[in-house]
Amino acid sequence: MCLRGASALQRAIDEYPSETLSVLVVWEPVLSTDIAPPTTATLGLVHDSRAVQYWDAGRTLSADLVRSMIANPERYGVEAHDVTPDTIVWDAVAVFPAGARWERDLPVPAFMDFPVVEAADGLRASLAALSTP
Amino acid sequence: MRRSVRTILLVLGSLVVVVVGAGVAGFLWLRYAPRHVPDGQPGLARLDEASLPRFRETFNAGVDGIRIVALLSPT
């Protein structure tokens, strides 16, 4: 599912040629087969030169996002009981508008959804809306 | 009768060898396959507690544009 999501992500950003777009792709082990970083073939699914790819073996980013959401669920529009310290954020995509800065906590995304393969239309719509002056 | 039992055992044994072999090959591939990002991208970076502030800096460096963050599993 995640590999299809990576392809869907690439297709979505293909339609958005802005040079100011940044794409941070974080690969993390979740499934029992995730025993090592992504292979060249997997990394190639997101081949856009605006992308930076990471291997997060300890799911550090997921834990940090969960920490932010637990600290202030209303800010992120999530129900408090939906997020616990054991929650893993994965197969998810978030879009942040220009101007959003990440200080202690993650800024509120303009769009966030999962699984990525099913979020592609929303991702496109968000990119279109945010790029409209 | 005895011959057919031997044949069945031989076939089952061969299947076990093939399945185990495929599993070992798959494991070795996942563990030791090349890991290169596409041309034009910076190398695959490790993200952990120590490098999380740098990740945030990378995020903030793109403040003039839209940022996408995706979390995916590699298999």
N, CA and C atoms of all chains as a GROMACS GRO file, in nm:
protein
  624
    1MET      N    1   0.082  -0.121   0.000
    1MET     CA    2   0.000   0.000   0.000
    1MET      C    3   0.086   0.127   0.000
    2CYS      N    4   0.192   0.123   0.085
    2CYS     CA    5   0.279   0.241   0.093
    2CYS      C    6   0.354   0.265  -0.038
    3LEU      N    7   0.390   0.156  -0.107
    3LEU     CA    8   0.464   0.173  -0.232
    3LEU      C    9   0.373   0.235  -0.338
    4ARG      N   10   0.248   0.193  -0.338
    4ARG     CA   11   0.152   0.258  -0.429
    4ARG      C   12   0.132   0.403  -0.387
    5GLY      N   13   0.136   0.428  -0.258
    5GLY     CA   14   0.124   0.565  -0.209
    5GLY      C   15   0.239   0.652  -0.256
    6ALA      N   16   0.360   0.594  -0.255
    6ALA     CA   17   0.477   0.670  -0.302
    6ALA      C   18   0.461   0.707  -0.449
    7SER      N   19   0.412   0.612  -0.528
    7SER     CA   20   0.389   0.640  -0.671
    7SER      C   21   0.281   0.747  -0.687
    8ALA      N   22   0.176   0.737  -0.606
    8ALA     CA   23   0.068   0.836  -0.614
    8ALA      C   24   0.118   0.974  -0.575
    9LEU      N   25   0.206   0.978  -0.476
    9LEU     CA   26   0.266   1.106  -0.435
    9LEU      C   27   0.345   1.166  -0.550
   10GLN      N   28   0.427   1.083  -0.616
   10GLN     CA   29   0.507   1.133  -0.728
   10GLN      C   30   0.417   1.188  -0.840
   11ARG      N   31   0.310   1.114  -0.870
   11ARG     CA   32   0.220   1.160  -0.976
   11ARG      C   33   0.157   1.295  -0.939
   12ALA      N   34   0.122   1.311  -0.812
   12ALA     CA   35   0.058   1.436  -0.769
   12ALA      C   36   0.154   1.553  -0.781
   13ILE      N   37   0.279   1.534  -0.739
   13ILE     CA   38   0.372   1.647  -0.745
   13ILE      C   39   0.421   1.672  -0.888
   14ASP      N   40   0.409   1.570  -0.974
   14ASP     CA   41   0.439   1.592  -1.116
   14ASP      C   42   0.353   1.704  -1.174
   15GLU      N   43   0.233   1.716  -1.120
   15GLU     CA   44   0.137   1.814  -1.173
   15GLU      C   45   0.158   1.953  -1.110
   16TYR      N   46   0.254   1.962  -1.023
   16TYR     CA   47   0.278   2.089  -0.953
   16TYR      C   48   0.425   2.126  -0.970
   17PRO      N   49   0.458   2.197  -1.077
   17PRO     CA   50   0.600   2.217  -1.111
   17PRO      C   51   0.673   2.325  -1.031
   18SER      N   52   0.607   2.389  -0.936
   18SER     CA   53   0.670   2.500  -0.865
   18SER      C   54   0.806   2.460  -0.806
   19GLU      N   55   0.903   2.547  -0.827
   19GLU     CA   56   1.037   2.521  -0.774
   19GLU      C   57   1.043   2.541  -0.624
   20THR      N   58   0.944   2.610  -0.569
   20THR     CA   59   0.949   2.636  -0.424
   20THR      C   60   0.887   2.523  -0.342
   21LEU      N   61   0.832   2.423  -0.410
   21LEU     CA   62   0.776   2.308  -0.338
   21LEU      C   63   0.890   2.224  -0.277
   22SER      N   64   0.872   2.183  -0.153
   22SER     CA   65   0.966   2.090  -0.089
   22SER      C   66   0.890   1.965  -0.050
   23VAL      N   67   0.953   1.851  -0.072
   23VAL     CA   68   0.889   1.723  -0.039
   23VAL      C   69   0.982   1.644   0.051
   24LEU      N   70   0.938   1.618   0.172
   24LEU     CA   71   1.018   1.541   0.267
   24LEU      C   72   0.954   1.404   0.280
   25VAL      N   73   1.023   1.303   0.234
   25VAL     CA   74   0.970   1.166   0.237
   25VAL      C   75   1.043   1.089   0.347
   26VAL      N   76   0.970   1.045   0.446
   26VAL     CA   77   1.028   0.975   0.560
   26VAL      C   78   0.983   0.829   0.557
   27TRP      N   79   1.080   0.742   0.537
   27TRP     CA   80   1.053   0.598   0.537
   27TRP      C   81   1.078   0.545   0.677
   28GLU      N   82   0.987   0.465   0.726
   28GLU     CA   83   0.999   0.414   0.863
   28GLU      C   84   0.954   0.268   0.867
   29PRO      N   85   1.015   0.188   0.956
   29PRO     CA   86   0.975   0.047   0.964
   29PRO      C   87   0.844   0.033   1.041
   30VAL      N   88   0.750  -0.031   0.978
   30VAL     CA   89   0.620  -0.056   1.043
   30VAL      C   90   0.583  -0.204   1.027
   31LEU      N   91   0.596  -0.254   0.907
   31LEU     CA   92   0.561  -0.393   0.878
   31LEU      C   93   0.677  -0.486   0.916
   32SER      N   94   0.647  -0.615   0.934
   32SER     CA   95   0.752  -0.708   0.974
   32SER      C   96   0.859  -0.724   0.867
   33THR      N   97   0.827  -0.688   0.744
   33THR     CA   98   0.924  -0.699   0.635
   33THR      C   99   1.012  -0.573   0.622
   34ASP      N  100   0.984  -0.473   0.704
   34ASP     CA  101   1.062  -0.349   0.697
   34ASP      C  102   1.189  -0.363   0.780
   35ILE      N  103   1.281  -0.449   0.734
   35ILE     CA  104   1.398  -0.482   0.815
   35ILE      C  105   1.519  -0.395   0.781
   36ALA      N  106   1.506  -0.309   0.683
   36ALA     CA  107   1.619  -0.226   0.640
   36ALA      C  108   1.564  -0.105   0.566
   37PRO      N  109   1.650  -0.007   0.540
   37PRO     CA  110   1.605   0.111   0.464
   37PRO      C  111   1.552   0.071   0.326
   38PRO      N  112   1.475   0.159   0.263
   38PRO     CA  113   1.421   0.128   0.131
   38PRO      C  114   1.531   0.104   0.028
   39THR      N  115   1.503   0.013  -0.064
   39THR     CA  116   1.600  -0.018  -0.169
   39THR      C  117   1.600   0.093  -0.275
   40THR      N  118   1.695   0.085  -0.364
   40THR     CA  119   1.704   0.183  -0.473
   40THR      C  120   1.573   0.189  -0.551
   41ALA      N  121   1.515   0.073  -0.576
   41ALA     CA  122   1.391   0.071  -0.653
   41ALA      C  123   1.279   0.144  -0.578
   42THR      N  124   1.273   0.123  -0.448
   42THR     CA  125   1.169   0.189  -0.368
   42THR      C  126   1.194   0.339  -0.361
   43LEU      N  127   1.319   0.376  -0.339
   43LEU     CA  128   1.352   0.519  -0.334
   43LEU      C  129   1.321   0.587  -0.467
   44GLY      N  130   1.332   0.511  -0.575
   44GLY     CA  131   1.306   0.566  -0.707
   44GLY      C  132   1.160   0.596  -0.735
   45LEU      N  133   1.073   0.548  -0.648
   45LEU     CA  134   0.930   0.576  -0.669
   45LEU      C  135   0.901   0.724  -0.655
   46VAL      N  136   0.978   0.791  -0.568
   46VAL     CA  137   0.967   0.937  -0.558
   46VAL      C  138   1.097   0.992  -0.616
   47HIS      N  139   1.094   1.023  -0.745
   47HIS     CA  140   1.217   1.060  -0.815
   47HIS      C  141   1.231   1.209  -0.838
   48ASP      N  142   1.138   1.285  -0.784
   48ASP     CA  143   1.140   1.430  -0.805
   48ASP      C  144   1.264   1.491  -0.737
   49SER      N  145   1.329   1.584  -0.808
   49SER     CA  146   1.451   1.644  -0.753
   49SER      C  147   1.420   1.739  -0.637
   50ARG      N  148   1.293   1.773  -0.617
   50ARG     CA  149   1.257   1.858  -0.502
   50ARG      C  150   1.240   1.777  -0.374
   51ALA      N  151   1.255   1.647  -0.385
   51ALA     CA  152   1.233   1.560  -0.269
   51ALA      C  153   1.363   1.531  -0.194
   52VAL      N  154   1.350   1.517  -0.065
   52VAL     CA  155   1.459   1.470   0.020
   52VAL      C  156   1.405   1.347   0.092
   53GLN      N  157   1.483   1.239   0.093
   53GLN     CA  158   1.433   1.115   0.151
   53GLN      C  159   1.514   1.077   0.275
   54TYR      N  160   1.443   1.024   0.373
   54TYR     CA  161   1.500   0.991   0.504
   54TYR      C  162   1.466   0.848   0.541
   55TRP      N  163   1.553   0.788   0.620
   55TRP     CA  164   1.525   0.659   0.683
   55TRP      C  165   1.518   0.683   0.833
   56ASP      N  166   1.400   0.659   0.889
   56ASP     CA  167   1.372   0.687   1.029
   56ASP      C  168   1.351   0.554   1.101
   57ALA      N  169   1.463   0.488   1.135
   57ALA     CA  170   1.456   0.352   1.190
   57ALA      C  171   1.383   0.346   1.323
   58GLY      N  172   1.388   0.454   1.398
   58GLY     CA  173   1.324   0.454   1.530
   58GLY      C  174   1.187   0.521   1.532
   59ARG      N  175   1.136   0.552   1.414
   59ARG     CA  176   1.006   0.621   1.400
   59ARG      C  177   1.004   0.750   1.484
   60THR      N  178   1.115   0.821   1.480
   60THR     CA  179   1.130   0.944   1.557
   60THR      C  180   1.028   1.050   1.517
   61LEU      N  181   1.010   1.068   1.386
   61LEU     CA  182   0.918   1.172   1.342
   61LEU      C  183   0.775   1.138   1.383
   62SER      N  184   0.736   1.013   1.364
   62SER     CA  185   0.602   0.972   1.404
   62SER      C  186   0.580   1.001   1.552
   63ALA      N  187   0.676   0.965   1.634
   63ALA     CA  188   0.662   0.988   1.778
   63ALA      C  189   0.652   1.136   1.809
   64ASP      N  190   0.727   1.218   1.736
   64ASP     CA  191   0.722   1.362   1.760
   64ASP      C  192   0.586   1.419   1.718
   65LEU      N  193   0.534   1.371   1.608
   65LEU     CA  194   0.402   1.418   1.564
   65LEU      C  195   0.294   1.377   1.664
   66VAL      N  196   0.305   1.254   1.712
   66VAL     CA  197   0.207   1.204   1.811
   66VAL      C  198   0.216   1.288   1.939
   67ARG      N  199   0.339   1.318   1.978
   67ARG     CA  200   0.357   1.403   2.098
   67ARG      C  201   0.286   1.538   2.079
   68SER      N  202   0.304   1.598   1.962
   68SER     CA  203   0.240   1.726   1.936
   68SER      C  204   0.088   1.713   1.939
   69MET      N  205   0.037   1.606   1.880
   69MET     CA  206  -0.109   1.589   1.872
   69MET      C  207  -0.170   1.560   2.009
   70ILE      N  208  -0.099   1.483   2.090
   70ILE     CA  209  -0.150   1.453   2.224
   70ILE      C  210  -0.149   1.580   2.310
   71ALA      N  211  -0.047   1.661   2.291
   71ALA     CA  212  -0.036   1.783   2.370
   71ALA      C  213  -0.148   1.881   2.338
   72ASN      N  214  -0.192   1.878   2.215
   72ASN     CA  215  -0.294   1.975   2.175
   72ASN      C  216  -0.382   1.919   2.062
   73PRO      N  217  -0.468   1.821   2.095
   73PRO     CA  218  -0.547   1.757   1.990
   73PRO      C  219  -0.639   1.852   1.914
   74GLU      N  220  -0.693   1.950   1.986
   74GLU     CA  221  -0.785   2.043   1.920
   74GLU      C  222  -0.714   2.120   1.809
   75ARG      N  223  -0.590   2.154   1.835
   75ARG     CA  224  -0.513   2.231   1.734
   75ARG      C  225  -0.505   2.156   1.602
   76TYR      N  226  -0.495   2.023   1.613
   76TYR     CA  227  -0.478   1.942   1.491
   76TYR      C  228  -0.608   1.880   1.444
   77GLY      N  229  -0.717   1.911   1.514
   77GLY     CA  230  -0.846   1.860   1.471
   77GLY      C  231  -0.861   1.709   1.489
   78VAL      N  232  -0.795   1.654   1.590
   78VAL     CA  233  -0.809   1.510   1.616
   78VAL      C  234  -0.878   1.490   1.750
   79GLU      N  235  -0.946   1.377   1.762
   79GLU     CA  236  -1.009   1.343   1.889
   79GLU      C  237  -0.900   1.291   1.983
   80ALA      N  238  -0.905   1.336   2.108
   80ALA     CA  239  -0.801   1.300   2.204
   80ALA      C  240  -0.788   1.148   2.219
   81HIS      N  241  -0.901   1.077   2.212
   81HIS     CA  242  -0.895   0.932   2.233
   81HIS      C  243  -0.846   0.857   2.108
   82ASP      N  244  -0.833   0.928   1.997
   82ASP     CA  245  -0.785   0.863   1.874
   82ASP      C  246  -0.632   0.854   1.868
   83VAL      N  247  -0.566   0.930   1.953
   83VAL     CA  248  -0.419   0.933   1.949
   83VAL      C  249  -0.365   0.897   2.086
   84THR      N  250  -0.282   0.794   2.090
   84THR     CA  251  -0.217   0.753   2.215
   84THR      C  252  -0.067   0.751   2.191
   85PRO      N  253   0.013   0.739   2.297
   85PRO     CA  254   0.158   0.735   2.276
   85PRO      C  255   0.202   0.619   2.187
   86ASP      N  256   0.117   0.517   2.175
   86ASP     CA  257   0.153   0.402   2.089
   86ASP      C  258   0.112   0.421   1.943
   87THR      N  259   0.043   0.529   1.915
   87THR     CA  260  -0.002   0.553   1.776
   87THR      C  261   0.120   0.569   1.684
   88ILE      N  262   0.112   0.508   1.568
   88ILE     CA  263   0.217   0.524   1.467
   88ILE      C  264   0.156   0.601   1.349
   89VAL      N  265   0.217   0.711   1.316
   89VAL     CA  266   0.174   0.787   1.198
   89VAL      C  267   0.249   0.730   1.080
   90TRP      N  268   0.177   0.667   0.989
   90TRP     CA  269   0.244   0.609   0.871
   90TRP      C  270   0.145   0.600   0.757
   91ASP      N  271   0.203   0.583   0.638
   91ASP     CA  272   0.123   0.586   0.515
   91ASP      C  273   0.034   0.709   0.516
   92ALA      N  274   0.095   0.821   0.554
   92ALA     CA  275   0.020   0.947   0.568
   92ALA      C  276   0.095   1.057   0.496
   93VAL      N  277   0.018   1.156   0.451
   93VAL     CA  278   0.079   1.271   0.384
   93VAL      C  279   0.016   1.398   0.439
   94ALA      N  280   0.100   1.500   0.456
   94ALA     CA  281   0.053   1.628   0.507
   94ALA      C  282   0.110   1.740   0.420
   95VAL      N  283   0.029   1.844   0.403
   95VAL     CA  284   0.070   1.959   0.322
   95VAL      C  285   0.070   2.083   0.411
   96PHE      N  286   0.177   2.159   0.402
   96PHE     CA  287   0.190   2.278   0.485
   96PHE      C  288   0.204   2.401   0.394
   97PRO      N  289   0.131   2.508   0.427
   97PRO     CA  290   0.136   2.625   0.340
   97PRO      C  291   0.265   2.703   0.356
   98ALA      N  292   0.293   2.786   0.259
   98ALA     CA  293   0.406   2.878   0.271
   98ALA      C  294   0.385   2.960   0.398
   99GLY      N  295   0.494   2.986   0.468
   99GLY     CA  296   0.486   3.065   0.591
   99GLY      C  297   0.479   2.981   0.717
  100ALA      N  298   0.438   2.855   0.704
  100ALA     CA  299   0.428   2.770   0.823
  100ALA      C  300   0.568   2.734   0.871
  101ARG      N  301   0.593   2.758   0.997
  101ARG     CA  302   0.724   2.725   1.055
  101ARG      C  303   0.707   2.620   1.163
  102TRP      N  304   0.804   2.531   1.172
  102TRP     CA  305   0.802   2.425   1.271
  102TRP      C  306   0.895   2.467   1.385
  103GLU      N  307   0.834   2.509   1.493
  103GLU     CA  308   0.914   2.547   1.610
  103GLU      C  309   0.918   2.427   1.703
  104ARG      N  310   0.855   2.436   1.819
  104ARG     CA  311   0.858   2.319   1.907
  104ARG      C  312   0.764   2.211   1.854
  105ASP      N  313   0.646   2.254   1.811
  105ASP     CA  314   0.546   2.158   1.763
  105ASP      C  315   0.525   2.174   1.613
  106LEU      N  316   0.483   2.065   1.555
  106LEU     CA  317   0.449   2.065   1.414
  106LEU      C  318   0.344   2.172   1.385
  107PRO      N  319   0.363   2.253   1.279
  107PRO     CA  320   0.255   2.345   1.244
  107PRO      C  321   0.132   2.268   1.198
  108VAL      N  322   0.019   2.333   1.202
  108VAL     CA  323  -0.105   2.267   1.160
  108VAL      C  324  -0.104   2.252   1.008
  109PRO      N  325  -0.118   2.131   0.958
  109PRO     CA  326  -0.115   2.115   0.812
  109PRO      C  327  -0.243   2.169   0.748
  110ALA      N  328  -0.230   2.216   0.625
  110ALA     CA  329  -0.348   2.258   0.550
  110ALA      C  330  -0.428   2.135   0.506
  111PHE      N  331  -0.357   2.023   0.494
  111PHE     CA  332  -0.421   1.898   0.452
  111PHE      C  333  -0.341   1.784   0.510
  112MET      N  334  -0.412   1.684   0.560
  112MET     CA  335  -0.345   1.562   0.606
  112MET      C  336  -0.442   1.446   0.589
  113ASP      N  337  -0.391   1.335   0.537
  113ASP     CA  338  -0.480   1.222   0.515
  113ASP      C  339  -0.398   1.093   0.500
  114PHE      N  340  -0.465   0.983   0.508
  114PHE     CA  341  -0.404   0.852   0.489
  114PHE      C  342  -0.513   0.755   0.445
  115PRO      N  343  -0.479   0.644   0.384
  115PRO     CA  344  -0.348   0.611   0.326
  115PRO      C  345  -0.316   0.703   0.208
  116VAL      N  346  -0.189   0.713   0.178
  116VAL     CA  347  -0.146   0.811   0.077
  116VAL      C  348  -0.210   0.785  -0.058
  117VAL      N  349  -0.221   0.657  -0.094
  117VAL     CA  350  -0.275   0.626  -0.226
  117VAL      C  351  -0.419   0.677  -0.240
  118GLU      N  352  -0.491   0.682  -0.131
  118GLU     CA  353  -0.629   0.732  -0.137
  118GLU      C  354  -0.637   0.882  -0.107
  119ALA      N  355  -0.525   0.940  -0.068
  119ALA     CA  356  -0.523   1.082  -0.035
  119ALA      C  357  -0.478   1.167  -0.153
  120ALA      N  358  -0.446   1.103  -0.264
  120ALA     CA  359  -0.385   1.175  -0.376
  120ALA      C  360  -0.475   1.287  -0.430
  121ASP      N  361  -0.603   1.260  -0.440
  121ASP     CA  362  -0.693   1.365  -0.492
  121ASP      C  363  -0.697   1.484  -0.396
  122GLY      N  364  -0.705   1.455  -0.268
  122GLY     CA  365  -0.704   1.563  -0.169
  122GLY      C  366  -0.573   1.639  -0.171
  123LEU      N  367  -0.464   1.566  -0.193
  123LEU     CA  368  -0.332   1.629  -0.202
  123LEU      C  369  -0.328   1.725  -0.321
  124ARG      N  370  -0.379   1.680  -0.435
  124ARG     CA  371  -0.382   1.766  -0.554
  124ARG      C  372  -0.466   1.891  -0.527
  125ALA      N  373  -0.582   1.871  -0.467
  125ALA     CA  374  -0.672   1.983  -0.439
  125ALA      C  375  -0.607   2.083  -0.345
  126SER      N  376  -0.536   2.030  -0.246
  126SER     CA  377  -0.469   2.117  -0.150
  126SER      C  378  -0.358   2.197  -0.218
  127LEU      N  379  -0.280   2.129  -0.302
  127LEU     CA  380  -0.173   2.199  -0.374
  127LEU      C  381  -0.231   2.309  -0.464
  128ALA      N  382  -0.340   2.276  -0.529
  128ALA     CA  383  -0.404   2.375  -0.617
  128ALA      C  384  -0.455   2.494  -0.537
  129ALA      N  385  -0.519   2.464  -0.423
  129ALA     CA  386  -0.576   2.573  -0.342
  129ALA      C  387  -0.466   2.661  -0.284
  130LEU      N  388  -0.358   2.599  -0.237
  130LEU     CA  389  -0.252   2.677  -0.174
  130LEU      C  390  -0.170   2.756  -0.276
  131SER      N  391  -0.170   2.710  -0.399
  131SER     CA  392  -0.090   2.780  -0.499
  131SER      C  393  -0.169   2.891  -0.569
  132THR      N  394  -0.299   2.900  -0.538
  132THR     CA  395  -0.380   3.007  -0.596
  132THR      C  396  -0.355   3.135  -0.517
  133PRO      N  397  -0.313   3.244  -0.584
  133PRO     CA  398  -0.284   3.368  -0.511
  133PRO      C  399  -0.409   3.426  -0.444
  134MET      N  400   0.368  -4.873  -0.343
  134MET     CA  401   0.322  -4.792  -0.229
  134MET      C  402   0.440  -4.721  -0.163
  135ARG      N  403   0.543  -4.802  -0.132
  135ARG     CA  404   0.659  -4.746  -0.067
  135ARG      C  405   0.728  -4.642  -0.157
  136ARG      N  406   0.724  -4.673  -0.286
  136ARG     CA  407   0.786  -4.581  -0.381
  136ARG      C  408   0.710  -4.448  -0.388
  137SER      N  409   0.577  -4.454  -0.386
  137SER     CA  410   0.500  -4.331  -0.396
  137SER      C  411   0.518  -4.246  -0.270
  138VAL      N  412   0.530  -4.310  -0.154
  138VAL     CA  413   0.557  -4.234  -0.031
  138VAL      C  414   0.690  -4.161  -0.044
  139ARG      N  415   0.788  -4.234  -0.097
  139ARG     CA  416   0.920  -4.172  -0.115
  139ARG      C  417   0.911  -4.053  -0.212
  140THR      N  418   0.832  -4.070  -0.317
  140THR     CA  419   0.816  -3.961  -0.415
  140THR      C  420   0.752  -3.839  -0.350
  141ILE      N  421   0.647  -3.865  -0.270
  141ILE     CA  422   0.579  -3.754  -0.203
  141ILE      C  423   0.676  -3.682  -0.109
  142LEU      N  424   0.755  -3.758  -0.034
  142LEU     CA  425   0.851  -3.696   0.058
  142LEU      C  426   0.956  -3.615  -0.018
  143LEU      N  427   0.995  -3.670  -0.132
  143LEU     CA  428   1.093  -3.598  -0.215
  143LEU      C  429   1.036  -3.466  -0.265
  144VAL      N  430   0.911  -3.471  -0.310
  144VAL     CA  431   0.847  -3.348  -0.360
  144VAL      C  432   0.830  -3.246  -0.247
  145LEU      N  433   0.783  -3.296  -0.130
  145LEU     CA  434   0.765  -3.206  -0.016
  145LEU      C  435   0.899  -3.147   0.027
  146GLY      N  436   1.001  -3.229   0.031
  146GLY     CA  437   1.133  -3.180   0.068
  146GLY      C  438   1.183  -3.075  -0.029
  147SER      N  439   1.160  -3.099  -0.157
  147SER     CA  440   1.202  -3.001  -0.258
  147SER      C  441   1.128  -2.870  -0.239
  148LEU      N  442   0.998  -2.880  -0.209
  148LEU     CA  443   0.919  -2.760  -0.188
  148LEU      C  444   0.970  -2.680  -0.069
  149VAL      N  445   1.002  -2.752   0.038
  149VAL     CA  446   1.055  -2.685   0.158
  149VAL      C  447   1.185  -2.613   0.124
  150VAL      N  448   1.271  -2.681   0.050
  150VAL     CA  449   1.400  -2.620   0.013
  150VAL      C  450   1.376  -2.494  -0.071
  151VAL      N  451   1.283  -2.504  -0.166
  151VAL     CA  452   1.256  -2.389  -0.253
  151VAL      C  453   1.200  -2.273  -0.171
  152VAL      N  454   1.103  -2.303  -0.083
  152VAL     CA  455   1.040  -2.197  -0.003
  152VAL      C  456   1.142  -2.132   0.090
  153VAL      N  457   1.220  -2.215   0.160
  153VAL     CA  458   1.321  -2.161   0.251
  153VAL      C  459   1.425  -2.081   0.173
  154GLY      N  460   1.466  -2.134   0.058
  154GLY     CA  461   1.562  -2.064  -0.026
  154GLY      C  462   1.510  -1.929  -0.071
  155ALA      N  463   1.384  -1.927  -0.112
  155ALA     CA  464   1.325  -1.800  -0.155
  155ALA      C  465   1.318  -1.702  -0.039
  156GLY      N  466   1.285  -1.754   0.079
  156GLY     CA  467   1.279  -1.667   0.197
  156GLY      C  468   1.414  -1.609   0.231
  157VAL      N  469   1.517  -1.694   0.228
  157VAL     CA  470   1.652  -1.646   0.258
  157VAL      C  471   1.696  -1.544   0.153
  158ALA      N  472   1.667  -1.574   0.026
  158ALA     CA  473   1.705  -1.481  -0.082
  158ALA      C  474   1.633  -1.347  -0.064
  159GLY      N  475   1.505  -1.354  -0.028
  159GLY     CA  476   1.429  -1.230  -0.006
  159GLY      C  477   1.485  -1.151   0.110
  160PHE      N  478   1.518  -1.222   0.218
  160PHE     CA  479   1.575  -1.154   0.335
  160PHE      C  480   1.706  -1.087   0.298
  161LEU      N  481   1.793  -1.161   0.228
  161LEU     CA  482   1.923  -1.105   0.191
  161LEU      C  483   1.906  -0.985   0.099
  162TRP      N  484   1.808  -0.996   0.009
  162TRP     CA  485   1.783  -0.883  -0.083
  162TRP      C  486   1.738  -0.759  -0.004
  163LEU      N  487   1.640  -0.778   0.085
  163LEU     CA  488   1.591  -0.663   0.162
  163LEU      C  489   1.703  -0.604   0.248
  164ARG      N  490   1.787  -0.693   0.300
  164ARG     CA  491   1.889  -0.647   0.395
  164ARG      C  492   2.007  -0.581   0.326
  165TYR      N  493   2.047  -0.634   0.210
  165TYR     CA  494   2.172  -0.589   0.150
  165TYR      C  495   2.159  -0.527   0.011
  166ALA      N  496   2.039  -0.507  -0.036
  166ALA     CA  497   2.022  -0.448  -0.169
  166ALA      C  498   2.076  -0.305  -0.171
  167PRO      N  499   2.114  -0.254  -0.289
  167PRO     CA  500   2.163  -0.116  -0.297
  167PRO      C  501   2.054  -0.016  -0.256
  168ARG      N  502   2.101   0.095  -0.201
  168ARG     CA  503   2.007   0.197  -0.153
  168ARG      C  504   2.055   0.334  -0.199
  169HIS      N  505   2.019   0.368  -0.321
  169HIS     CA  506   2.059   0.496  -0.378
  169HIS      C  507   1.936   0.577  -0.414
  170VAL      N  508   1.938   0.704  -0.379
  170VAL     CA  509   1.826   0.790  -0.417
  170VAL      C  510   1.840   0.827  -0.565
  171PRO      N  511   1.733   0.871  -0.627
  171PRO     CA  512   1.740   0.913  -0.768
  171PRO      C  513   1.834   1.033  -0.786
  172ASP      N  514   1.885   1.047  -0.907
  172ASP     CA  515   1.973   1.159  -0.939
  172ASP      C  516   1.903   1.291  -0.906
  173GLY      N  517   1.982   1.384  -0.853
  173GLY     CA  518   1.926   1.516  -0.824
  173GLY      C  519   1.879   1.533  -0.681
  174GLN      N  520   1.870   1.422  -0.609
  174GLN     CA  521   1.829   1.431  -0.469
  174GLN      C  522   1.951   1.417  -0.378
  175PRO      N  523   1.948   1.483  -0.261
  175PRO     CA  524   2.054   1.456  -0.164
  175PRO      C  525   2.048   1.311  -0.118
  176GLY      N  526   2.158   1.259  -0.069
  176GLY     CA  527   2.162   1.118  -0.028
  176GLY      C  528   2.060   1.085   0.079
  177LEU      N  529   2.027   0.957   0.089
  177LEU     CA  530   1.933   0.912   0.190
  177LEU      C  531   1.988   0.948   0.328
  178ALA      N  532   1.911   1.026   0.403
  178ALA     CA  533   1.955   1.074   0.534
  178ALA      C  534   1.893   0.990   0.645
  179ARG      N  535   1.966   0.973   0.752
  179ARG     CA  536   1.913   0.904   0.870
  179ARG      C  537   1.839   1.009   0.954
  180LEU      N  538   1.724   0.968   1.003
  180LEU     CA  539   1.649   1.056   1.092
  180LEU      C  540   1.637   0.988   1.227
  181ASP      N  541   1.681   1.059   1.330
  181ASP     CA  542   1.670   1.007   1.467
  181ASP      C  543   1.659   1.126   1.561
  182GLU      N  544   1.660   1.098   1.689
  182GLU     CA  545   1.644   1.207   1.787
  182GLU      C  546   1.749   1.316   1.766
  183ALA      N  547   1.872   1.273   1.736
  183ALA     CA  548   1.981   1.370   1.721
  183ALA      C  549   1.965   1.456   1.596
  184SER      N  550   1.908   1.398   1.491
  184SER     CA  551   1.899   1.473   1.365
  184SER      C  552   1.762   1.537   1.344
  185LEU      N  553   1.669   1.516   1.437
  185LEU     CA  554   1.536   1.575   1.422
  185LEU      C  555   1.541   1.729   1.412
  186PRO      N  556   1.625   1.796   1.494
  186PRO     CA  557   1.632   1.943   1.477
  186PRO      C  558   1.676   1.983   1.336
  187ARG      N  559   1.766   1.903   1.274
  187ARG     CA  560   1.810   1.934   1.138
  187ARG      C  561   1.695   1.913   1.039
  188PHE      N  562   1.614   1.811   1.066
  188PHE     CA  563   1.497   1.786   0.982
  188PHE      C  564   1.402   1.907   0.988
  189ARG      N  565   1.382   1.958   1.110
  189ARG     CA  566   1.297   2.077   1.125
  189ARG      C  567   1.356   2.196   1.049
  190GLU      N  568   1.488   2.210   1.056
  190GLU     CA  569   1.554   2.320   0.984
  190GLU      C  570   1.531   2.306   0.834
  191THR      N  571   1.538   2.184   0.784
  191THR     CA  572   1.513   2.162   0.641
  191THR      C  573   1.370   2.201   0.608
  192PHE      N  574   1.277   2.161   0.695
  192PHE     CA  575   1.136   2.198   0.676
  192PHE      C  576   1.122   2.350   0.672
  193ASN      N  577   1.183   2.416   0.770
  193ASN     CA  578   1.169   2.562   0.780
  193ASN      C  579   1.244   2.635   0.669
  194ALA      N  580   1.345   2.573   0.613
  194ALA     CA  581   1.419   2.636   0.504
  194ALA      C  582   1.331   2.656   0.380
  195GLY      N  583   1.227   2.578   0.371
  195GLY     CA  584   1.134   2.591   0.258
  195GLY      C  585   1.014   2.676   0.289
  196VAL      N  586   1.029   2.767   0.387
  196VAL     CA  587   0.913   2.843   0.438
  196VAL      C  588   0.847   2.929   0.329
  197ASP      N  589   0.920   2.961   0.225
  197ASP     CA  590   0.861   3.044   0.119
  197ASP      C  591   0.772   2.964   0.025
  198GLY      N  592   0.771   2.835   0.041
  198GLY     CA  593   0.689   2.754  -0.049
  198GLY      C  594   0.607   2.652   0.027
  199ILE      N  595   0.533   2.574  -0.047
  199ILE     CA  596   0.453   2.467   0.012
  199ILE      C  597   0.546   2.351   0.048
  200ARG      N  598   0.523   2.288   0.161
  200ARG     CA  599   0.596   2.170   0.202
  200ARG      C  600   0.502   2.050   0.209
  201ILE      N  601   0.550   1.937   0.162
  201ILE     CA  602   0.479   1.810   0.178
  201ILE      C  603   0.565   1.719   0.265
  202VAL      N  604   0.503   1.658   0.364
  202VAL     CA  605   0.572   1.558   0.445
  202VAL      C  606   0.494   1.428   0.432
  203ALA      N  607   0.563   1.323   0.391
  203ALA     CA  608   0.499   1.192   0.378
  203ALA      C  609   0.573   1.091   0.464
  204LEU      N  610   0.497   1.009   0.535
  204LEU     CA  611   0.555   0.900   0.615
  204LEU      C  612   0.511   0.768   0.553
  205LEU      N  613   0.609   0.688   0.513
  205LEU     CA  614   0.579   0.565   0.440
  205LEU      C  615   0.662   0.450   0.496
  206SER      N  616   0.615   0.330   0.477
  206SER     CA  617   0.697   0.214   0.512
  206SER      C  618   0.750   0.152   0.382
  207PRO      N  619   0.873   0.097   0.388
  207PRO     CA  620   0.942   0.062   0.263
  207PRO      C  621   0.903  -0.069   0.196
  208THR      N  622   0.812  -0.146   0.255
  208THR     CA  623   0.773  -0.270   0.185
  208THR      C  624   0.621  -0.283   0.183
   0.00000   0.00000   0.00000
